[in-house]
Amino acid sequence: MLRPMPIAQPNSPRARAAWAAACAAALGLLAACGGGGDETVPAPAGQAQPVGGTPKVDCGIAAFADGALVRINQYRAAGATCGAQGAFAPTGAVRWNNALAEAAAAHSLDMATRNYFSHTSADGRSMAERVDATGYTWSTLGENIAAGQVGIDAVVDAWMGSDGHCVNLMNPAFDAIGLACVPGASDSTYRTYWTLDLARGR
């Protein structure tokens, strides 16, 4: 199961109100299809920081953040064709951002705990509201979600095979990411719940 969130920009009250309305309409279509800080702080290779206080947000995958960066940046460096969305030239690497990882972790944990799959949180919050709650100030924002995949390569490859998710991964406007994977409970629909938040800070 995959689902992309449209890109949000810019970060102004008027634009965000329009974006929220567009997202609400887009989410309705996606559900029918069933299909996805103030600055970016990179983590040095081999030293990606865990998200504090949130349990098992990496599905037990070793070197989780570094593995995600390697896989996503391989695609970005090579360029890609995103189906009907067209071709994307090679673009710059994204960096890990702990605030975006915190937002992603909270959403994956909520989906796994409450057994749902949506960009809208069970309490009604949007992607932008979840990221804002971390203190990250963004100018452009996007989100991919997935459920059921068992590893980083599997989920990134699945996103690259889906037009909307591929566009988010290849978008040169993004320079930071945070990814989380949370195992489902015994009664959850899916065995894993993934959230990838992509952004550029202001």
Secondary structure, DSSP 8 states (H G I E B T S, - for coil): -EEEEEEE---SHHHHHHHHHHHHHHHHHHHHH-----S-----TT-----TT-TT-BTT-TTHHHHHHHHHHHHHHH-EE-GGG-EE------EE-HHHHHHHHHHHHHHHHHT---SS-TTS--HHHHHHTTT--EEEEEEEEEES--SHHHHHHHHHTSHHHHHHHH-TT--EEEEEEEE--TT-SSSEEEEEEEEEE-
